[in-house]
């Protein structure tokens, strides 16, 4: 497969052209990549009106993922999420009322920001069986169907985060059937799951029936931070693809990073060649690591084959404490909280990486702990639309002084930027308990 964006940049870097254009470094070495860092010069194409090398590269990537259209983002899945919701809003048949979206509570704050910008109304759906944690929803297709039936009108879209931050994968196929039976668009935040397309069994959301989804390529693929993909299904309305670039340009910088686009371009070339075999090796090695951790007494949870989520709290130690102990052994986890430690693997982890992790956890004693008591997010008491509350004048108070107040700007834990209290909701004693658990001691209220 060709890598047209990178090939153009490399040829230009070797051309000896006098650069009387941005960026300011003019291709001279300071950090090491300047020669390939370009702007929208002639021949380099333009991301939001792509007709040349960018369009060619995006088209090749769309073919790899089985998409009708794939858009590159140099501002992560956050930009893709705003774009997908804007596309769904623009293309819905009845726009007489605000767009109504069903979503489980474990959304990324980019979803909340999109709701603020687009004035979207959200119907939160809660799992009948209880949530696993702040980061994980556990929502089933039956929960989605029940939520849709209880809404005062048919929702315009369903928005799902899968895989979630802990590595649990939602039933996208079942949810897609619910959406199609009710005429709702299915949007999936697949930020952690770009690799799912290339497993022995393709379980990528686009394959399983999503109308649109986004992949944070930089999270699991060899791309620079900020590289992401927005995919539009071949079964989605044609209007989605026709307006997607326009919608994306509304939220994005007019100076997208060519270095990030080049990394996406080269990544697609790699995906078309050796990636499937490399990924299969990674899956096998991760499974062996999981087995060895179990032999040392460590319990892991989740469905993802390239994520090791250690249920530290059930092994007699908090996730945050275990994370600090791993750092003492030269290991940096993706995420820790009071209950879990999340470790992500890719084909670019070395055998030495795995051995260091296995040896460290063999030295750290796993004890008998109590079963994890997951944070149950109480059902929201919505007092005001999200946009109105987020843009209203607010003040910051200690969380102990917040009971009965209305949340101003949405409060998230970072990472994984999942909302604890959303703009316009009443702050209750249960919410305050969760805020404190995740170290949030001050909050914006109206």
C-alpha positions in Angstrom: 0.0 0.0 0.0 1.2 3.5 -0.8 1.8 6.2 1.9 1.1 9.3 -0.2 1.2 11.9 2.6 4.5 10.7 4.0 5.9 10.3 0.5 5.0 13.8 -0.4 6.5 15.2 2.8 9.7 13.2 2.4 10.2 14.3 -1.2 9.5 17.9 -0.3 12.0 17.7 2.6 14.7 16.6 0.1 13.8 19.1 -2.6 15.9 22.0 -1.2 12.9 24.4 -1.6 13.3 27.7 0.2 10.4 27.7 2.7 8.7 31.1 2.8 5.7 29.5 4.5 4.7 28.2 7.9 5.9 26.5 10.2 8.4 28.9 11.7 11.2 26.3 11.9 11.5 26.2 8.1 12.5 22.6 8.2 15.7 23.2 10.1 16.5 20.7 12.8 15.8 21.5 16.4 13.9 18.5 17.6 14.5 16.2 14.7 11.3 16.0 12.8 11.1 19.5 11.4 11.9 18.5 7.8 8.7 16.5 7.5 6.5 19.1 9.4 4.5 20.9 6.7 1.5 23.2 6.2 -1.1 23.3 3.4 1.4 24.1 0.6 0.6 23.2 -3.0 0.6 19.4 -3.4 0.2 18.7 0.4 -3.6 18.8 0.1 -6.0 20.2 2.8 -7.5 18.0 5.5 -11.0 19.6 5.4 -11.2 19.8 1.7 -9.1 16.8 0.7 -8.7 16.0 -3.0 -5.1 14.9 -3.2 -2.7 12.9 -1.1 -4.8 13.2 2.1 -7.9 12.0 0.2 -5.9 9.1 -1.3 -4.6 8.1 2.1 -8.0 8.4 3.8 -9.6 6.3 1.1 -7.0 3.5 1.6 -7.6 3.5 5.3 -11.4 3.4 4.8 -10.9 0.3 2.6 -8.8 -1.4 5.4 -11.6 -0.8 7.9 -14.5 -1.6 5.6 -15.8 1.9 5.9 -17.7 4.0 3.3 -15.6 7.0 4.4 -12.8 7.5 6.9 -11.7 10.9 8.1 -8.3 11.7 9.7 -8.2 13.6 12.9 -5.1 15.2 14.3 -6.9 16.2 17.5 -7.8 12.8 18.8 -11.1 11.1 19.2 -12.3 14.2 21.0 -12.6 15.9 17.6 -14.3 12.8 16.1 -16.9 12.7 18.8 -18.0 16.2 18.3 -18.1 15.6 14.5 -20.1 12.4 14.8 -22.8 14.1 16.9 -22.9 17.1 14.6 -23.3 14.9 11.6 -26.1 12.9 13.3 -27.8 16.2 14.3 -27.5 17.8 10.9 -28.9 14.7 9.1 -31.8 13.7 11.3 -35.1 13.9 9.5 -37.0 15.9 12.1 -35.1 18.8 13.5 -38.1 20.6 15.1 -36.7 19.7 18.6 -33.3 19.5 20.2 -31.4 16.3 19.3 -32.1 13.6 21.9 -29.3 11.0 22.5 -29.3 7.9 24.8 -26.0 7.3 26.4 -24.6 5.2 29.3 -22.9 7.3 32.0 -19.3 6.3 31.3 -18.9 8.7 28.4 -15.7 10.8 27.8 -16.0 14.5 28.6 -15.6 15.2 24.9 -19.2 13.9 24.6 -20.4 16.3 27.2 -18.5 19.2 25.5 -20.3 18.3 22.2 -23.6 18.3 24.0 -22.8 21.8 25.3 -21.7 23.1 21.9 -24.6 21.5 20.0 -27.3 21.9 22.7 -28.0 18.2 22.7 -30.4 16.6 25.2 -29.2 13.4 26.9 -31.2 10.6 28.3 -28.8 8.7 30.5 -29.3 4.9 30.6 -28.3 2.9 33.7 -27.6 -0.9 33.7 -30.3 -3.0 35.3 -27.5 -5.1 36.9 -25.6 -2.1 38.3 -22.5 -0.4 37.0 -19.0 -2.0 37.3 -17.3 1.3 38.2 -17.1 4.9 37.2 -15.3 3.9 34.0 -17.5 1.0 33.0 -21.2 0.9 32.2 -22.4 -2.7 31.9 -25.3 -1.4 29.8 -27.0 -4.1 27.7 -29.2 -3.9 24.5 -32.2 -4.6 26.7 -31.2 -1.6 28.9 -31.0 0.6 25.7 -34.4 -0.6 24.5 -36.0 0.1 27.9 -34.5 3.5 28.0 -35.7 4.3 24.4 -39.2 3.1 25.3 -39.3 5.3 28.3 -38.3 8.5 26.5 -41.1 11.0 25.8 -40.1 10.8 22.1 -38.0 8.5 20.0 -34.3 9.3 20.5 -32.3 10.4 17.5 -29.2 8.4 18.4 -27.6 6.0 20.8 -24.0 6.7 21.9 -21.9 3.9 23.4 -18.3 3.8 24.7 -16.8 0.4 23.9 -14.3 -0.9 24.8 -14.5 1.1 28.1 -11.5 2.2 30.1 -11.3 -1.1 32.1 -11.4 -3.3 28.9 -15.1 -4.4 28.9 -16.7 -4.6 25.5 -20.3 -3.8 24.9 -22.8 -5.9 22.9 -22.6 -3.7 19.8 -24.3 -6.1 17.5 -27.3 -6.4 19.8 -27.4 -2.7 20.4 -27.3 -2.1 16.6 -30.4 -4.3 16.2 -32.2 -2.2 18.8 -31.2 1.0 17.0 -32.3 -0.2 13.6 -35.7 -1.4 14.8 -36.4 2.1 16.2 -34.7 4.2 13.6 -31.9 5.5 15.9 -28.4 6.2 14.7 -25.7 4.2 16.5 -22.5 6.1 17.4 -19.7 4.3 19.1 -16.7 5.8 20.9 -14.2 3.0 20.0 -11.2 5.1 21.1 -9.5 2.1 22.7 -10.4 -0.5 20.0 -8.8 0.4 16.7 -7.1 -3.0 16.7 -10.3 -4.9 17.0 -10.7 -5.0 13.2 -7.5 -7.0 12.8 -8.1 -9.8 15.3 -8.8 -13.4 14.1 -12.4 -12.5 14.6 -13.2 -9.0 13.5 -15.2 -7.4 16.3 -14.8 -3.7 15.3 -17.9 -1.7 15.9 -18.2 -0.8 12.2 -18.4 -4.5 11.4 -20.9 -5.1 14.1 -23.4 -2.5 12.9 -22.4 1.0 14.1 -23.3 3.8 11.8 -20.3 5.9 12.9 -17.4 5.2 15.2 -14.1 6.7 16.1 -10.7 5.0 16.8 -8.0 6.7 18.7 -5.3 5.3 16.5 -2.6 6.6 18.8 -3.9 4.6 21.8 -3.3 1.1 20.3 -1.6 1.6 16.9 1.8 3.0 16.1 0.7 6.6 15.6 1.7 10.0 17.1 -0.5 11.2 20.0 -3.5 13.0 18.6 -4.0 10.7 15.6 -7.5 9.4 15.3 -9.9 8.0 12.7 -13.6 8.7 12.2 -15.4 5.9 10.2 -18.7 6.1 8.5 -20.5 2.8 7.7 -21.4 1.7 4.3 -24.9 1.2 5.5 -25.2 4.7 7.0 -27.1 7.5 5.1 -25.1 9.0 2.3 -25.6 12.4 3.8 -23.3 11.4 6.7 -20.3 11.2 4.5 -21.3 14.2 2.4 -21.3 16.6 5.4 -18.7 15.0 7.7 -15.7 17.1 6.6 -17.7 20.3 6.9 -18.8 19.4 10.4 -15.3 18.4 11.5 -13.9 21.7 10.3 -16.3 23.6 12.6 -14.5 22.2 15.7 -10.9 21.7 14.5 -7.8 23.8 14.1 -7.3 25.1 10.6 -3.7 24.0 11.0 -3.8 20.2 11.4 -0.5 18.5 12.1 1.1 17.0 9.1 3.4 14.9 11.3 0.3 13.3 12.9 -1.3 12.7 9.4 2.0 11.2 8.2 2.0 8.8 11.1 -1.6 7.8 10.3 -0.6 7.3 6.7 2.4 5.1 7.5 0.3 3.2 10.1 -2.2 2.2 7.4 0.6 0.9 5.3 1.7 -1.2 8.2 -1.8 -2.4 8.9 -2.0 -3.7 5.3 1.2 -5.7 5.7 2.5 -7.3 8.9 0.1 -6.1 11.5 -2.3 -9.0 11.7 0.5 -11.5 12.5 2.2 -9.1 14.9 -1.1 -8.5 16.7 -1.8 -12.3 17.0 1.6 -12.6 18.7 0.8 -9.8 21.0 -2.6 -11.4 21.9 -0.8 -14.7 22.7 1.9 -13.0 24.8 -0.7 -10.9 26.7 -2.7 -14.0 27.5 0.4 -15.7 28.8 1.1 -12.7 31.0 -2.4 -12.8 32.3 -2.0 -16.5 33.2 1.3 -15.8 35.0 -0.2 -13.0 37.0 -3.0 -15.3 38.0 -0.5 -17.8 39.2 0.9 -15.1 41.4 -2.5 -14.5 42.9 -3.5 -11.4 40.8 -7.1 -11.2 39.5 -7.7 -9.5 36.2 -11.0 -8.4 34.7 -12.3 -7.3 31.3 -12.9 -8.6 27.8 -10.1 -7.0 25.8 -7.3 -9.2 24.7 -4.7 -6.4 24.7 -5.5 -4.9 28.1 -4.5 -6.2 31.5 -6.8 -4.8 34.1 -5.7 -5.9 37.6 -8.5 -5.9 40.2 -6.0 -4.7 42.8 -8.6 -4.0 45.4 -9.7 -7.6 45.4 -6.0 -8.6 46.0 -5.5 -6.6 49.2 -4.1 -3.4 47.8 -5.5 -0.3 46.3 -5.0 0.3 42.6 -3.3 3.6 43.3 -0.8 2.0 45.7 -0.1 -0.9 43.3 0.6 1.6 40.6 3.2 3.4 42.7 4.8 0.0 43.5 5.0 -0.8 39.8 6.6 2.6 39.1 9.3 1.6 41.6 10.1 -1.3 39.3 10.3 1.0 36.2 6.7 0.3 35.0 4.2 3.0 34.2 0.6 1.8 34.0 -2.0 3.4 31.8 -4.4 4.2 34.7 -5.0 3.5 38.4 -7.9 4.2 40.7 -8.9 2.9 44.1 -9.9 -0.5 42.6 -7.9 -1.1 39.4 -4.7 -0.9 37.6 -5.0 -0.8 33.8 -2.1 -1.9 31.6 -2.3 -1.7 27.8 -0.3 -3.9 25.4 0.6 -3.6 21.7 2.9 -5.5 19.3 5.5 -2.9 20.2 5.8 -4.0 23.8 9.0 -6.1 24.1 9.5 -9.5 25.8 11.6 -7.5 28.3 8.5 -5.4 29.1 6.4 -8.4 29.8 9.1 -10.1 31.9 9.6 -6.9 34.0 5.9 -6.7 34.7 5.6 -10.4 35.6 8.7 -10.3 37.8 7.5 -7.1 39.6 4.0 -8.6 40.3 5.7 -11.8 41.5 7.6 -9.8 44.1 4.6 -7.7 45.2 2.5 -9.9 47.5 -1.1 -10.4 46.4 -3.3 -10.9 49.4 -6.9 -11.8 49.9 -9.0 -8.7 49.6 -12.7 -8.0 49.6 -14.7 -8.1 46.3 -14.8 -4.7 44.6 -17.7 -2.5 45.6 -18.3 -0.6 42.4 -19.3 3.0 42.3 -23.0 3.1 41.5 -23.7 6.4 39.8 -27.0 7.6 41.1 -29.7 8.5 38.5 -29.3 12.1 37.5 -31.6 14.7 39.0 -31.6 17.1 35.9 -32.5 20.6 36.9 -31.4 22.5 33.8 -30.2 21.7 30.2 -26.5 20.9 29.9 -25.7 23.8 27.7 -27.5 26.4 29.7 -25.9 25.3 33.0 -22.4 25.0 31.5 -22.4 28.5 30.1 -24.1 30.1 33.1 -22.2 32.1 35.8 -20.9 29.8 38.5 -18.8 29.7 41.6 -16.4 27.2 43.0 -17.2 25.6 46.4 -16.0 22.9 48.7 -17.9 19.7 47.8 -19.2 19.5 51.4 -21.0 22.8 50.7 -22.5 21.6 47.5 -25.6 19.5 48.5 -28.7 20.7 46.7 -26.7 23.0 44.3 -26.8 22.7 40.6 -23.6 21.6 38.9 -22.0 24.3 36.7 -19.1 22.9 34.6 -19.1 19.1 34.3 -16.8 17.4 36.8 -14.7 14.5 35.6 -11.9 12.4 37.0 -8.7 12.4 34.9 -7.9 10.1 33.5 -10.3 8.7 32.2 -12.3 12.0 31.9 -15.6 10.3 32.8 -18.2 12.6 34.3 -19.2 12.3 37.9 -21.5 15.3 37.9 -22.8 16.8 34.7 -23.7 20.4 34.1 -27.3 21.1 35.1 -27.6 18.2 37.6 -28.3 18.5 41.3 -25.4 17.7 43.6 -26.5 15.0 46.1 -24.8 13.3 49.0 -24.2 10.2 46.8 -22.5 12.3 44.2 -20.3 14.0 46.8 -19.2 10.6 48.1 -18.0 9.6 44.7 -16.3 13.0 44.1 -14.3 12.5 47.3 -13.5 8.9 46.4 -11.8 10.2 43.2 -10.0 13.1 44.9 -12.3 15.9 43.7 -12.7 18.3 46.6 -14.0 21.5 44.9 -16.8 21.8 42.4 -18.3 24.5 40.2 -22.0 25.2 41.0 -24.5 27.8 39.9 
